[in-house]
Amino acid sequence: MASLPWRRHRKKDIPGDLWVRCPDCGSTVFGKDLDDMLKVCPECGHHFPISSHTRIAYTLDPASWQELDAGMEAIDALGFVDSKPYPEKLAEAATKTGLKEAMRYGLGSIEGRAVVFGVLEFKFMGGSMGVVVGEKVTRAAELAKERGEPLILVAASGGARMHEGILSLMQMAKTCSALAELREAGGFFISICTHPTTGGVTASWAMAADFVIAEPEALVGFAGPRVIEGTIKKKLPAGFQRAEFLLEKGQLDLIVPRTELRATLSRLLRYIPQPALAPTESSS
Ligand SMILES: [Zn+2]
C-alpha cells in the first residue's frame, strides 16, 4: 500500500489542524468551523484556549492595535533557580511565544471607541505576574487616566511569579493602587477573566474592576480546589470556582461567550461618557 503514489500525496495534502477534537465533548470539529466560531466548540460551547495575538484580533477593530513597551524585560533580581535558572525559563518562554513578557498592553478601538487594552499571554510562564506584568498593568491604568479612555484587561494567569518572590507579590498592591487612582479620577475599568484566572492576579487587579466579566466555565479563584479541600477538610460543592458558580455568588457581573464578547463590550462602552474622564495635563 505504501508504494501507491496517490496515497502519499493525499496524506501530505491534509494539514494536521484540519480537524480538531474537542477535549470536553469529544466531537471532531472542522478546523475552519472552529475558527469561524472564535475557537468555541460548535457542539458543546467549550472555549478553547487562545493566544494573546488571537485575543487582540477577536476583540479590537482590525489594525487599531498599537502595542506599547513591548520590549520591557524581566530581570533576575533574586538569582532564582528551581529546575533551571530563571533567565533560561524567560528565554524559553520568549522563544515559544515571540514575546518578551506575559503582559501586553496598548491602544486600540472596539467598534470605533478608543480604549486602553491589555491581555495576558498564558503561554508565557502561565501568564504569571512578575515585576514587568505589574508595571504594564500600572502603566495601562495610568494611560487610561491620562487619555480619558476606558481600560479593558483580559486575564489568564496562574498567579504571582514565584521566581520574583516578594517583588511579584508587591505588584498586587501596586496595580490596585494605580486602579484606585483611575477610579478616583472617574475612569472606568472592565476586567475579563478567562480560563484560568488564579492566585495573585485574581486577588488583585482582575477582580478590582468596575465590571468583571468571565468566559463560560472559566476557573476563577485564588487557591486551587484541592488545596482548599485539604485545608478545610470538606468536600467542595460542584462547579466550585467556575464562572457560573461565581456569578451566582455575586463575584462576577456577567458571563459572556467569546462569540458575543466584542458586541457586549461595545454595548457597555456606550454607557460610559466619552471621554470617560477629563484627560489630564500630561496627555498629549
Ligand atoms: Zn465540544
Boltz pocket constraint, residues with backbone or C-beta under 6 A from the ligand:
constraints:
  - pocket:
      binder: B
      contacts: [[A, 22], [A, 23], [A, 24], [A, 25], [A, 26], [A, 27], [A, 41], [A, 42], [A, 43], [A, 44], [A, 45], [A, 46]]
      max_distance: 6.0
